[in-house]
Amino acid sequence: MNVVYNMLINENEVPMAEYTGFVCPWCGQPFTETDDIAVCPDCGTPHHRSCYLEHGACFSASLHASGYEWNAPAPESRQETPAAAPEEPKSVSCPFCGELNDPGAVECSACGQRLAPRRPSFPGVSGGVRKAISVEDRIDGVPVKDYLIYLGRSAVRHIVAFVRQEDTGSKLGFCAPAFLSPVLFFTYYRMWGYAGASVLVTMLLNVPSLVVSYFGGTATELFGISMETWNTAGNVCMVIFALLQVLCALFGSHLLKVESTKAIKKIRRSCSNEEDYARTLASRACPSGVFYGLLLVMIVSLLVLLFG
């Protein structure tokens, strides 16, 4: 059993392998040994990964504000994995207390919680109307499950943005990481061409400010240009850099969609079989090692600037 998104650690945490037999609250089917499990990072409710992606939210999302935490039902409430699909409607197990309810019931007869709540709105997708996303769906010919592997921890958020782009036909969006640091964003997702261009542009736009910082107190001009002109140029470059950050934020998701699709398809073409493809895709998943090196350099530089 592969358990993903399990970032919640508390006294009620259930060992990964012990989800077998518990019921996915979205589809009502018990987990098996081979299922991929997605655990809500806010309350710990387990779901089939495909169900979590399809509905776009935790089943218990409406209870998060009240501090709800999922507790493992008593062992007797677990269901044995059926050998074959049932031919007759079966009782529905409540994902909160484990009580068995009549088929078609809306609320649990024991605890009163909804058994099949309305699907939550998924903001940002086609004007707020959520589009169901399956791991087998394709975006530009690439299965969603491949993006999940390649893009790493933030994959779900980016996949939602990719779907929105397909739904609306728009390349615009707002990608906060691309706005905060284009260089780190492009490096994190192995977009080397854009990363190199960002480094070069950042260095060039910082030249006037560096000149003023290092020579402003000791010289009135440099290379025949007055310090006042250098200072003005530095302010202009700051405005240009801010505008470039905004552009990166607006088109960051689109660029990521294009580049990650190219990268995944390239990996697919280079592999002779599915096993080799899965192994190679996982080994080249984001973030890149260069990202961590660059992040370390930036932190050290900042510390030297502040305390050196």
Secondary structure, DSSP 8 states (H G I E B T S, - for coil): -EEES-----TT---GGGGTT-B-TTT--B--TT-EEEE-TTT--EEEHHHHHHHTS-TTGGGGGGT-------GGG-----SS--SS---EE-TTT--EE-TT-SB-TTT--BSS------TTSTTT------TT-EETTEEHHHHHHHHGGGHHHHHHHHHHHHHH-------HHHHH-HHHHHHHTT-HHHHHHHHHHHHHHHHHHHHHHHHTTT-SEETTEEHHHHHHHHHHHHHHHHHHHHHHHHHHHHHHHHHHHHHHHHHHHH-SSHHHHHHHHHHT-SS-HHHHHHHHHHHHHHHHHHH-
